[in-house]
């Protein structure tokens, strides 16, 4: 593959709902540009981008794939770095990584399915990152798909930015061509995406006039001079129209709507022309970071004449092909056989060969210039989000903003002795996927695996089996309850043992009561008068308490909020010892705690749900069913409501799936631990019985 300068590069991310046809669009573009001689199909498992075993098995994208295409544009050769992303929400981390290096986006919409939750999500992401975008309507070969109806819905949903650049031509209920609204010319498909000029059919004229007027109005708004000419009724030249539209598209003020048929490979030549003509090269933007040597903000244009800096946005760890760090070159030129400086890790890395990746195919290139995307193999310390630079100019770029995982399960190796293998495999998978996290919960003696959703965790378990040959069992996690007491009791604990020689004797009278502080396990005081318990045994009494609060007598959970006071007792000058007083304290605690109206406390989370207005009733009803308390609701001024609630942690299990089904995938949630509260009677009874049964087993 040739080396391309910054001006010749277009970094384009494919976004859209799962099943909308993104991978088919990528495949068709690969065919048109000669990357492949035969178009693969998702159903056949032979596409360039869905090459992983899991993707072939499940027939949908799981990770972002890079497909560089070389296209001969009007002004010379152009390189399009196409980033094919997953549409399912569980793999949003992959999408966020791709968006962080893209300069423009194509939102793929299935004409028959219309606007889906993934379409709205894709639009929101483009708005968040100010990405220029176009909408590519696929499935135009389906005669029951109404393009006009879809455009009306797009305009209603996303506003006046929507601008159809094409209108369909149908004959005998077949999609045979399109009208180019910008050039006011008919086009009829000949072979695949090739086309010839043709007459504009009469039935298109009405819609064409509406679309054309909207485009010309947008052109007029780019400058005062154009606006004046527009009001005087003057015509704009083709160059003026294209130039003005390009400026609008790059600013995100106009979103072109284009169309095609992925299966019949129609409409992709024009799509490539529009990418070349209307989408920006990387040097339209600035790379923003921090100059480590001064601590000041750093901004630079994508420029290959200065010193090197690059950002690693994705890591691929494959047991067969090895580890690859995918990076976008921000400034300078990356060449093979050089030493670069990892600014985040303060370490030098040796760059061997420089590659571009096309699906699983690895292509060696001599160098990569600013704005381009490529890969380097076998870096030792470098991870996703790290910045590579030269030591004399240490720049750090911001890491991709990756979603926080809130869905979790307990996991353990299915076979004994495979814990280390599982840990190693998960560590490698976490290098690849930043939304995957593993945490150890020593209190409940369980290992927890976190992800965005159940489907992602299912894929992880499957990958562990096929890639790393280890089986893992997932189960419902245990929740960290606490025990405390509700009333004041006075109790005696006496430990007396005689067995030839020295015996054991310890006797304490203690008072147990709530301390009012649920953050602290216990507080200890002594009010002993007259030396009935010698002072040197006080530490032994406290040591007994320390042991007792680790596992309460009710259900074996840690004890909190306890105030213990040593009031009185007795001792034997020969038989008393620290051990005897410790044992006496333990006896007193066990009896006193169970007499003091013990209760279980459950962890409560502060929950925040963000979802479109129309779903708030269902969400609040569901939160009440889960014993949640809604604290408030406010608008985010973008058509969504932010609902805040307190909810028991145990009731959040499975919430991700339920929220998605309630909101069609448009609801998001986050939570954090807040405090402990007394569990209701039925919950306490169930938990105590479950712990007792587990103990018997």
C-alpha positions as CSV (number, residue, x, y, z in Angstrom):
1,X,0.0,0.0,0.0
2,X,1.2,3.5,-0.9
3,X,2.1,6.2,1.7
4,X,-0.4,9.0,1.8
5,X,0.0,12.6,2.9
6,X,-2.3,14.2,5.5
7,X,-4.4,16.0,2.8
8,X,-5.2,12.7,1.0
9,X,-6.5,10.8,4.1
10,X,-10.1,10.5,5.2
11,X,-10.8,8.7,8.6
12,X,-14.4,7.6,8.5
13,X,-16.3,5.6,11.2
14,X,-19.3,3.5,10.3
15,X,-22.1,3.9,12.9
16,X,-25.7,2.6,13.2
17,X,-28.0,0.1,14.8
18,X,-27.0,-3.6,15.0
19,X,-28.1,-5.3,11.7
20,X,-28.5,-2.0,9.8
21,X,-25.9,-3.2,7.3
22,X,-22.6,-1.5,8.3
23,X,-20.4,-4.5,7.6
24,X,-22.1,-5.0,4.2
25,X,-21.5,-1.3,3.3
26,X,-17.8,-1.8,4.2
27,X,-17.7,-5.0,2.1
28,X,-19.3,-3.2,-0.9
29,X,-16.8,-0.3,-0.7
30,X,-13.9,-2.8,-0.5
31,X,-15.2,-4.5,-3.7
32,X,-15.6,-1.1,-5.5
33,X,-12.1,-0.1,-4.7
34,X,-10.6,-3.4,-5.7
35,X,-9.6,-4.6,-2.2
36,X,-11.5,-7.8,-2.7
37,X,-12.6,-9.5,-5.9
38,X,-15.7,-11.1,-4.4
39,X,-18.1,-9.5,-2.0
40,X,-18.4,-11.4,1.3
41,X,-21.6,-11.9,3.2
42,X,-22.2,-11.7,7.0
43,X,-24.3,-14.9,6.8
44,X,-21.5,-16.8,5.1
45,X,-18.9,-15.6,7.6
46,X,-16.5,-14.4,4.9
47,X,-16.5,-10.6,5.3
48,X,-13.2,-8.6,5.8
49,X,-14.3,-7.0,9.0
50,X,-16.1,-9.8,10.9
51,X,-13.2,-12.3,10.9
52,X,-13.3,-13.3,14.6
53,X,-14.7,-16.8,15.4
54,X,-17.3,-15.2,17.7
55,X,-18.4,-12.7,15.0
56,X,-18.7,-15.5,12.4
57,X,-20.7,-17.6,14.9
58,X,-23.0,-14.9,16.1
59,X,-23.2,-13.0,12.7
60,X,-22.7,-9.6,14.1
61,X,-19.7,-7.3,14.8
62,X,-18.1,-7.5,18.2
63,X,-15.0,-5.3,17.7
64,X,-14.0,-2.4,15.6
65,X,-12.2,-3.3,12.4
66,X,-10.0,-1.1,10.3
67,X,-10.4,-1.3,6.5
68,X,-8.1,1.0,4.6
69,X,-9.3,1.7,1.0
70,X,-7.5,3.4,-1.9
71,X,-9.7,5.4,-4.1
72,X,-8.9,7.5,-7.2
73,X,-10.7,10.8,-6.6
74,X,-11.1,13.9,-8.7
75,X,-7.9,15.4,-7.4
76,X,-5.8,12.3,-7.2
77,X,-5.6,9.2,-5.1
78,X,-7.3,9.2,-1.6
79,X,-6.9,6.8,1.3
80,X,-10.1,6.1,3.2
81,X,-9.5,4.5,6.6
82,X,-12.9,2.9,7.2
83,X,-13.6,1.9,10.8
84,X,-16.4,-0.7,11.0
85,X,-17.9,-0.6,14.5
86,X,-20.4,-2.9,16.3
87,X,-24.0,-1.8,16.4
88,X,-25.0,-3.7,19.6
89,X,-24.8,-1.5,22.8
90,X,-22.8,-4.0,24.8
91,X,-19.8,-3.2,22.6
92,X,-20.0,0.6,22.9
93,X,-16.4,0.7,24.1
94,X,-15.3,-0.3,20.6
95,X,-17.4,2.4,19.1
96,X,-16.0,5.0,21.5
97,X,-12.4,4.0,20.6
98,X,-13.1,4.3,16.9
99,X,-14.9,7.7,17.2
100,X,-11.9,9.1,19.1
101,X,-9.8,8.8,15.9
102,X,-12.4,9.4,13.2
103,X,-12.7,12.7,11.4
104,X,-16.2,12.0,10.0
105,X,-19.0,9.4,10.3
106,X,-21.4,7.5,8.1
107,X,-24.6,6.6,9.9
108,X,-26.0,3.5,8.2
109,X,-29.8,3.3,8.3
110,X,-31.9,0.4,7.0
111,X,-34.6,2.0,4.8
112,X,-37.2,-0.6,5.8
113,X,-36.4,-0.6,9.5
114,X,-36.2,3.2,9.6
115,X,-34.8,5.2,12.6
116,X,-33.8,2.6,15.3
117,X,-32.3,3.2,18.8
118,X,-28.8,2.6,17.3
119,X,-29.4,5.4,14.8
120,X,-30.3,7.8,17.6
121,X,-27.3,6.7,19.6
122,X,-25.0,7.2,16.6
123,X,-26.4,10.7,16.1
124,X,-25.9,11.6,19.8
125,X,-22.3,10.4,19.6
126,X,-21.6,12.6,16.5
127,X,-23.1,15.6,18.3
128,X,-21.0,14.9,21.4
129,X,-17.8,14.8,19.4
130,X,-18.8,17.4,16.8
131,X,-18.2,14.9,14.0
132,X,-19.2,15.7,10.4
133,X,-21.6,13.0,9.2
134,X,-23.7,11.7,6.4
135,X,-26.6,9.2,6.5
136,X,-26.4,6.3,4.1
137,X,-29.7,4.6,3.6
138,X,-29.2,1.0,2.7
139,X,-31.7,-1.8,1.6
140,X,-33.0,0.3,-1.2
141,X,-33.5,-2.9,-3.2
142,X,-36.5,-3.7,-1.0
143,X,-39.6,-2.4,-2.8
144,X,-41.5,-2.0,0.5
145,X,-38.9,0.5,1.8
146,X,-40.1,4.1,1.4
147,X,-37.1,6.5,1.1
148,X,-39.3,9.6,1.1
149,X,-41.0,8.5,4.3
150,X,-37.7,7.9,6.0
151,X,-36.3,11.3,5.0
152,X,-39.4,12.9,6.5
153,X,-38.8,11.0,9.8
154,X,-35.1,11.9,9.8
155,X,-36.1,15.6,9.3
156,X,-38.6,15.4,12.2
157,X,-36.1,13.6,14.5
158,X,-32.9,15.5,13.7
159,X,-34.1,18.8,12.3
160,X,-33.3,21.0,9.3
161,X,-29.7,19.7,9.1
162,X,-31.0,16.7,7.1
163,X,-30.4,17.2,3.3
164,X,-31.1,14.5,0.7
165,X,-28.3,14.6,-1.8
166,X,-30.1,11.8,-3.8
167,X,-33.6,10.7,-4.7
168,X,-34.4,7.2,-5.9
169,X,-35.4,6.1,-9.4
170,X,-37.5,3.0,-9.5
171,X,-38.8,1.0,-12.5
172,X,-41.0,-2.0,-12.3
173,X,-40.7,-1.9,-8.5
174,X,-36.9,-2.1,-8.8
175,X,-34.3,0.4,-7.6
176,X,-32.4,1.2,-10.8
177,X,-30.8,4.6,-10.2
178,X,-31.0,7.9,-8.5
179,X,-31.2,11.7,-9.1
180,X,-28.2,13.7,-8.0
181,X,-29.9,16.7,-6.3
182,X,-26.6,18.7,-6.2
183,X,-26.0,18.4,-9.9
184,X,-29.7,18.1,-10.9
185,X,-29.0,15.0,-13.0
186,X,-30.4,11.4,-13.3
187,X,-28.1,8.4,-12.9
188,X,-28.9,4.8,-13.9
189,X,-26.9,1.9,-12.6
190,X,-25.2,-0.3,-15.1
191,X,-22.8,-2.7,-13.4
192,X,-22.7,-2.7,-9.6
193,X,-22.0,0.9,-8.6
194,X,-21.2,2.1,-12.1
195,X,-23.8,4.4,-13.7
196,X,-24.7,6.4,-16.8
197,X,-26.6,9.7,-17.1
198,X,-30.3,9.4,-17.7
199,X,-33.5,11.5,-17.8
200,X,-35.0,12.6,-14.5
201,X,-38.5,10.9,-14.2
202,X,-41.5,13.1,-13.9
203,X,-42.7,11.5,-10.6
204,X,-39.4,12.7,-8.9
205,X,-39.8,16.4,-9.9
206,X,-42.0,17.5,-7.0
207,X,-39.6,16.0,-4.3
208,X,-36.6,17.1,-6.3
209,X,-37.8,20.8,-6.2
210,X,-38.2,20.6,-2.4
211,X,-34.8,19.0,-1.9
212,X,-33.1,21.4,-4.3
213,X,-34.6,24.5,-2.8
214,X,-33.4,23.4,0.7
215,X,-29.9,22.9,-0.6
216,X,-29.7,26.2,-2.4
217,X,-31.0,28.0,0.7
218,X,-28.2,26.3,2.8
219,X,-25.7,27.4,0.2
220,X,-27.0,31.0,0.5
221,X,-26.5,31.0,4.2
222,X,-22.7,30.5,4.0
223,X,-22.0,34.1,3.3
224,X,-23.6,37.6,3.0
225,X,-22.6,37.8,-0.7
226,X,-24.3,34.5,-1.5
227,X,-27.4,35.5,0.5
228,X,-27.7,38.8,-1.5
229,X,-27.3,36.9,-4.8
230,X,-29.9,34.4,-3.6
231,X,-32.5,37.1,-3.0
232,X,-31.7,38.7,-6.3
233,X,-32.6,35.3,-7.9
234,X,-29.1,34.7,-9.3
235,X,-27.9,31.1,-10.0
236,X,-24.9,29.7,-8.2
237,X,-22.2,27.8,-10.2
238,X,-21.7,24.1,-9.6
239,X,-18.3,24.9,-7.9
240,X,-19.9,27.5,-5.6
241,X,-22.6,25.0,-4.6
242,X,-20.2,22.2,-3.9
243,X,-17.8,24.5,-2.0
244,X,-20.5,25.9,0.2
245,X,-22.1,22.5,0.9
246,X,-18.6,21.1,1.9
247,X,-18.2,23.9,4.4
248,X,-21.6,23.2,5.8
249,X,-21.0,19.4,6.0
250,X,-17.6,19.9,7.7
251,X,-19.2,22.2,10.3
252,X,-22.0,19.7,10.9
253,X,-24.7,22.2,9.7
254,X,-25.7,19.9,6.8
255,X,-26.0,16.1,7.0
256,X,-26.3,14.6,3.5
257,X,-28.6,11.7,3.0
258,X,-27.5,9.2,0.4
259,X,-28.7,5.7,-0.6
260,X,-27.8,2.4,-2.1
261,X,-28.2,-1.3,-1.9
262,X,-25.6,-3.2,0.0
263,X,-26.5,-6.6,-1.4
264,X,-26.5,-5.4,-5.0
265,X,-23.5,-3.1,-4.4
266,X,-25.3,-0.1,-5.8
267,X,-24.5,3.5,-4.8
268,X,-21.0,3.1,-3.4
269,X,-19.1,4.9,-6.1
270,X,-21.0,8.0,-5.4
271,X,-20.5,7.5,-1.6
272,X,-16.8,7.4,-2.1
273,X,-17.0,10.6,-4.3
274,X,-18.8,12.3,-1.5
275,X,-16.4,11.1,1.2
276,X,-13.5,12.5,-0.9
277,X,-15.3,15.8,-1.8
278,X,-17.2,16.7,1.4
279,X,-15.5,15.0,4.3
280,X,-12.5,16.8,5.9
281,X,-8.9,15.6,5.9
282,X,-7.3,15.3,9.4
283,X,-5.5,18.6,9.0
284,X,-8.9,20.4,9.2
285,X,-8.8,19.6,12.9
286,X,-6.3,20.1,15.8
287,X,-4.8,17.6,18.1
288,X,-5.2,18.8,21.7
289,X,-3.1,17.5,24.6
290,X,-0.7,18.6,27.4
291,X,3.0,19.4,27.1
292,X,4.4,17.3,29.9
293,X,7.6,19.4,30.1
294,X,5.6,22.6,30.9
295,X,2.2,21.3,32.0
296,X,0.6,23.6,29.5
297,X,-2.2,22.9,27.0
298,X,-0.8,21.8,23.6
299,X,-2.5,22.2,20.3
300,X,-1.2,21.4,16.9
301,X,-2.5,20.8,13.4
302,X,-2.0,17.3,11.9
303,X,1.4,18.0,10.2
304,X,4.1,15.6,9.1
305,X,6.9,18.2,9.1
306,X,7.3,18.3,12.9
307,X,8.4,15.8,15.6
308,X,6.5,12.6,16.0
309,X,3.5,12.1,18.3
310,X,0.8,9.4,18.1
311,X,-2.1,8.1,20.1
312,X,-2.8,4.4,20.7
313,X,-6.6,4.1,20.5
314,X,-7.0,0.3,20.4
315,X,-5.1,-2.9,21.3
316,X,-5.6,-6.3,19.6
317,X,-4.3,-9.3,21.6
318,X,-4.6,-12.5,19.6
319,X,-3.1,-15.8,20.7
320,X,-2.2,-16.6,17.1
321,X,-1.3,-13.2,15.4
322,X,0.1,-11.6,18.6
323,X,-0.4,-8.1,20.0
324,X,-0.9,-5.0,17.8
325,X,-1.3,-1.4,19.0
326,X,-3.4,0.6,16.6
327,X,-2.6,4.3,16.6
328,X,-3.4,7.5,14.9
329,X,-0.4,9.6,14.0
330,X,-1.0,13.2,15.3
331,X,2.2,15.0,14.3
332,X,5.3,13.9,12.4
333,X,5.9,10.6,10.6
334,X,6.2,7.1,12.1
335,X,8.9,5.0,10.6
336,X,10.0,1.4,11.2
337,X,13.2,0.5,13.2
338,X,13.0,3.6,15.5
339,X,12.8,4.1,19.2
340,X,9.8,6.1,20.5
341,X,9.0,7.4,24.0
342,X,5.8,6.3,25.8
343,X,5.0,9.5,27.7
344,X,2.3,7.9,29.9
345,X,4.6,5.1,31.1
346,X,7.9,7.1,31.0
347,X,9.5,4.2,29.0
348,X,11.1,3.8,25.6
349,X,9.7,1.4,23.1
350,X,11.4,-0.1,20.0
351,X,9.3,0.1,16.9
352,X,10.1,-2.8,14.5
353,X,7.9,-2.7,11.4
354,X,5.0,-0.4,10.7
355,X,1.8,-1.8,9.4
356,X,-1.7,-1.0,8.3
357,X,-4.4,-3.6,9.2
358,X,-7.2,-4.6,6.9
359,X,-9.4,-6.9,8.9
360,X,-7.1,-9.6,10.0
361,X,-4.6,-9.0,7.1
362,X,-1.5,-7.2,8.2
363,X,0.2,-5.1,5.5
364,X,3.7,-3.6,6.0
365,X,4.2,0.0,5.0
366,X,7.5,2.1,5.0
367,X,5.9,4.9,7.1
368,X,2.7,6.6,8.3
369,X,2.2,10.3,8.0
370,X,0.3,12.6,10.3
371,X,-3.5,11.9,10.3
372,X,-3.0,8.3,9.2
373,X,-4.0,5.2,11.1
374,X,-1.8,2.1,11.4
375,X,-0.4,-0.5,13.7
376,X,2.8,-1.6,15.5
377,X,3.4,-5.1,16.8
378,X,4.7,-6.4,20.1
379,X,5.1,-3.2,22.2
380,X,6.0,-4.2,25.7
381,X,4.4,-1.6,28.0
382,X,2.1,0.4,25.7
383,X,-1.6,0.1,26.3
384,X,-4.8,1.7,24.8
385,X,-4.8,5.5,25.4
386,X,-1.1,5.9,25.7
387,X,0.8,8.6,23.8
388,X,4.0,7.9,21.8
389,X,6.3,10.8,21.2
390,X,10.0,11.8,21.2
391,X,11.6,12.3,24.5
392,X,12.6,15.9,23.7
393,X,9.0,16.8,23.0
394,X,6.8,14.8,25.4
395,X,3.1,15.4,24.6
396,X,0.2,13.5,26.2
397,X,-3.1,13.3,24.4
398,X,-6.4,12.7,26.1
399,X,-7.4,9.0,26.3
400,X,-10.7,7.9,24.6
401,X,-13.7,8.4,26.8
402,X,-14.9,4.9,27.5
403,X,-18.2,4.0,29.1
404,X,-18.1,2.6,32.7
405,X,-19.3,-1.0,33.1
406,X,-22.1,-1.5,35.7
407,X,-23.3,-5.0,34.9
408,X,-21.4,-7.7,36.9
409,X,-21.4,-11.3,37.7
410,X,-19.4,-13.6,40.0
411,X,-17.1,-16.0,38.2
412,X,-14.9,-18.9,38.9
413,X,-12.8,-21.4,36.9
414,X,-14.9,-24.5,36.1
415,X,-12.0,-26.8,36.7
416,X,-9.8,-26.9,39.7
417,X,-6.3,-25.5,39.3
418,X,-7.1,-23.3,36.3
419,X,-7.4,-20.0,38.3
420,X,-4.1,-18.7,37.0
421,X,-4.9,-19.6,33.4
422,X,-8.2,-17.7,33.8
423,X,-6.5,-14.7,35.3
424,X,-3.9,-14.5,32.5
425,X,-6.6,-14.9,29.8
426,X,-8.8,-12.2,31.4
427,X,-5.8,-9.8,31.7
428,X,-5.2,-10.2,28.0
429,X,-8.8,-9.6,27.2
430,X,-8.9,-6.5,29.4
431,X,-6.0,-5.1,27.3
432,X,-8.2,-5.3,24.3
433,X,-11.5,-4.2,25.9
434,X,-11.4,-1.3,28.3
435,X,-15.1,-1.8,29.3
436,X,-14.2,-5.3,30.7
437,X,-13.0,-5.2,34.4
438,X,-12.2,-7.8,37.0
439,X,-12.5,-7.1,40.7
440,X,-11.8,-9.2,43.8
441,X,-14.4,-9.1,46.6
442,X,-12.5,-10.6,49.6
443,X,-15.5,-10.0,52.0
444,X,-17.8,-12.4,50.1
445,X,-14.8,-14.5,48.8
446,X,-15.8,-14.0,45.2
447,X,-14.3,-12.7,41.9
448,X,-16.4,-10.3,40.0
449,X,-16.4,-9.6,36.2
450,X,-17.8,-6.3,35.0
451,X,-19.1,-5.4,31.5
452,X,-21.5,-3.1,29.7
453,X,-24.1,-5.9,29.4
454,X,-24.9,-9.6,29.6
455,X,-24.2,-10.2,25.9
456,X,-20.7,-8.9,26.3
457,X,-20.1,-11.2,29.3
458,X,-21.5,-14.1,27.3
459,X,-19.0,-13.3,24.5
460,X,-16.1,-13.1,27.0
461,X,-16.9,-16.5,28.4
462,X,-17.1,-18.0,24.9
463,X,-13.8,-16.4,23.9
464,X,-12.1,-17.8,27.1
465,X,-13.3,-21.2,25.9
466,X,-12.3,-21.0,22.3
467,X,-9.2,-18.8,22.4
468,X,-7.6,-19.7,25.7
469,X,-9.1,-23.1,26.3
470,X,-10.4,-22.4,29.9
471,X,-14.0,-22.8,31.1
472,X,-15.5,-20.2,33.4
473,X,-18.8,-20.4,35.3
474,X,-20.8,-17.2,36.0
475,X,-23.2,-16.9,38.9
476,X,-25.3,-14.3,40.7
477,X,-23.0,-12.3,42.9
478,X,-23.4,-12.2,46.7
479,X,-24.1,-8.8,48.1
480,X,-22.2,-7.2,51.1
481,X,-24.8,-7.1,53.9
482,X,-24.0,-5.8,57.4
483,X,-25.3,-6.7,60.9
484,X,-26.1,-4.4,63.7
485,X,-28.2,-4.3,66.9
486,X,-31.3,-2.2,67.7
487,X,-31.4,-2.1,71.6
488,X,-29.3,-2.0,74.7
489,X,-28.5,-5.2,76.6
490,X,-26.4,-6.1,79.6
491,X,-24.9,-9.6,79.6
492,X,-22.4,-11.8,81.4
493,X,-19.8,-13.9,79.7
494,X,-17.9,-16.4,81.8
495,X,-15.2,-18.8,80.5
496,X,-14.2,-21.4,83.1
497,X,-12.2,-24.5,82.4
498,X,-10.3,-26.8,84.8
499,X,-8.1,-29.6,83.5
500,X,-5.2,-30.5,85.8
501,X,-2.6,-27.8,86.6
502,X,-3.5,-24.3,85.7
503,X,-7.2,-23.8,84.6
504,X,-8.7,-21.0,82.6
505,X,-10.9,-18.3,84.1
506,X,-12.3,-15.1,82.7
507,X,-15.5,-13.3,83.6
508,X,-16.9,-10.1,82.1
509,X,-20.2,-8.2,82.5
510,X,-20.7,-6.1,79.3
511,X,-23.2,-3.7,77.9
512,X,-23.9,-3.7,74.1
513,X,-25.9,-0.9,72.4
514,X,-26.1,0.9,69.0
515,X,-23.3,3.4,68.6
516,X,-25.2,5.4,65.9
517,X,-22.2,5.2,63.6
518,X,-22.7,2.6,60.8
519,X,-19.3,3.5,59.2
520,X,-17.4,2.0,62.2
521,X,-17.6,-1.6,63.3
522,X,-17.4,-0.9,67.1
523,X,-16.4,1.4,69.8
524,X,-15.1,0.1,73.1
525,X,-15.2,1.7,76.6
526,X,-14.5,0.4,80.1
527,X,-16.2,1.5,83.3
528,X,-14.7,-1.0,85.7
529,X,-14.5,0.1,89.4
530,X,-12.3,-1.3,92.1
531,X,-10.1,-3.6,89.9
532,X,-12.7,-6.4,89.4
533,X,-11.0,-6.8,86.0
534,X,-7.3,-5.9,86.0
535,X,-6.3,-3.3,83.4
536,X,-3.9,-5.6,81.7
537,X,-6.9,-7.7,80.5
538,X,-8.7,-4.8,78.8
539,X,-6.7,-5.3,75.5
540,X,-7.8,-9.0,75.6
541,X,-11.4,-8.0,75.9
542,X,-11.1,-5.6,72.9
543,X,-9.3,-8.3,70.9
544,X,-12.3,-10.6,71.5
545,X,-14.6,-7.8,70.2
546,X,-12.3,-7.3,67.1
547,X,-12.7,-11.0,66.2
548,X,-16.5,-11.0,66.8
549,X,-17.4,-8.1,64.6
550,X,-15.8,-9.8,61.6
551,X,-18.6,-12.3,61.4
552,X,-21.9,-11.5,63.2
553,X,-24.0,-14.3,64.8
554,X,-27.1,-13.5,62.7
555,X,-25.9,-14.4,59.2
556,X,-22.1,-14.2,59.3
557,X,-21.8,-10.7,57.9
558,X,-19.5,-8.0,59.4
559,X,-21.0,-6.1,62.3
560,X,-21.2,-2.3,62.3
561,X,-22.6,0.4,64.7
562,X,-21.8,-1.4,67.9
563,X,-20.9,0.2,71.2
564,X,-19.5,-2.2,73.8
565,X,-18.8,-1.2,77.4
566,X,-17.0,-3.4,80.0
567,X,-18.8,-2.8,83.3
568,X,-17.6,-5.4,85.7
569,X,-16.3,-9.0,86.0
570,X,-14.1,-11.1,88.1
571,X,-10.7,-12.8,87.8
572,X,-8.7,-15.6,89.4
573,X,-5.1,-14.7,90.5
574,X,-3.7,-18.0,89.0
575,X,-6.2,-19.2,86.3
576,X,-7.0,-15.9,84.6
577,X,-5.2,-15.1,81.4
578,X,-5.6,-12.9,78.3
579,X,-7.0,-15.9,76.3
580,X,-9.6,-16.6,79.1
581,X,-10.8,-13.0,79.0
582,X,-10.9,-13.0,75.2
583,X,-13.1,-16.1,75.3
584,X,-15.3,-14.6,77.9
585,X,-15.9,-11.6,75.7
586,X,-16.7,-13.8,72.7
587,X,-19.4,-15.6,74.8
588,X,-20.8,-12.4,76.0
589,X,-21.0,-10.9,72.5
590,X,-22.7,-13.9,71.0
591,X,-25.4,-14.0,73.6
592,X,-25.8,-10.2,73.9
593,X,-25.9,-9.5,70.2
594,X,-28.7,-12.0,69.6
595,X,-30.7,-10.5,72.6
596,X,-30.3,-7.0,71.3
597,X,-32.8,-7.2,68.4
598,X,-30.2,-7.8,65.7
599,X,-31.0,-6.7,62.1
600,X,-29.4,-7.0,58.7
601,X,-28.4,-3.8,56.8
602,X,-28.4,-3.9,53.0
603,X,-26.2,-1.7,50.8
604,X,-28.0,1.2,49.1
605,X,-26.9,2.7,45.8
606,X,-27.5,6.2,44.4
607,X,-28.9,5.5,40.9
608,X,-29.1,7.9,38.0
609,X,-31.1,6.9,34.9
610,X,-31.1,9.0,31.7
611,X,-33.8,8.2,29.2
612,X,-36.1,9.8,26.7
613,X,-39.2,11.6,28.2
614,X,-41.6,9.0,26.9
615,X,-40.2,6.2,29.0
616,X,-40.2,7.9,32.4
617,X,-43.5,6.3,33.6
618,X,-42.3,2.8,32.9
619,X,-38.9,3.5,34.5
620,X,-40.4,4.9,37.7
621,X,-42.9,2.0,38.0
622,X,-40.0,-0.5,37.6
623,X,-37.9,1.3,40.2
624,X,-40.8,1.1,42.7
625,X,-41.1,-2.6,42.0
626,X,-37.4,-2.9,42.8
627,X,-37.9,-1.1,46.2
628,X,-36.3,2.0,44.8
629,X,-37.1,5.5,46.1
630,X,-37.3,8.1,43.4
631,X,-35.7,11.3,44.7
632,X,-36.2,13.6,41.8
633,X,-36.4,14.1,38.0
634,X,-35.1,16.9,35.7
635,X,-34.8,17.5,32.0
636,X,-31.4,17.4,30.4
637,X,-32.8,19.9,27.7
638,X,-32.1,17.4,24.9
639,X,-35.4,15.5,25.1
640,X,-34.3,13.2,27.9
641,X,-35.1,13.0,31.7
642,X,-32.6,12.4,34.4
643,X,-34.2,10.3,37.2
644,X,-32.3,10.0,40.5
645,X,-33.2,7.3,43.0
646,X,-32.0,5.3,46.0
647,X,-32.2,1.6,45.4
648,X,-30.8,-1.6,47.2
649,X,-27.8,-2.9,45.4
650,X,-29.3,-6.4,45.3
651,X,-32.2,-5.1,43.3
652,X,-29.9,-3.7,40.6
653,X,-29.0,-7.2,39.5
654,X,-30.3,-7.6,35.9
655,X,-31.3,-3.9,35.7
656,X,-29.3,-3.4,32.5
657,X,-31.4,-5.9,30.5
658,X,-34.8,-4.6,31.9
659,X,-33.9,-0.9,31.2
660,X,-32.9,-1.7,27.7
661,X,-36.2,-3.6,27.0
662,X,-38.2,-0.7,28.5
663,X,-36.5,2.0,26.5
664,X,-35.6,0.1,23.3
665,X,-31.9,0.5,24.2
666,X,-32.1,4.3,24.6
667,X,-31.8,4.4,28.4
668,X,-28.5,4.7,30.3
669,X,-27.8,4.3,34.0
670,X,-25.0,4.7,36.5
671,X,-24.8,4.2,40.2
672,X,-22.5,4.3,43.2
673,X,-22.6,2.9,46.7
674,X,-24.2,5.4,49.1
675,X,-24.9,3.8,52.5
676,X,-26.4,1.0,54.5
677,X,-30.0,0.8,55.5
678,X,-32.1,-1.8,57.5
679,X,-33.3,-4.6,55.2
680,X,-37.0,-5.4,55.2
681,X,-38.1,-8.4,57.2
682,X,-38.7,-10.7,54.2
683,X,-35.3,-9.9,52.7
684,X,-33.6,-10.5,56.1
685,X,-35.4,-13.8,56.6
686,X,-34.5,-15.0,53.1
687,X,-30.8,-14.0,53.5
688,X,-30.4,-15.6,57.0
689,X,-32.0,-18.8,55.7
690,X,-29.8,-18.9,52.6
691,X,-26.6,-18.3,54.7
692,X,-27.7,-21.1,57.1
693,X,-28.3,-23.5,54.2
694,X,-24.9,-22.6,52.7
695,X,-23.2,-23.3,56.0
696,X,-24.8,-26.7,56.3
697,X,-23.7,-27.6,52.8
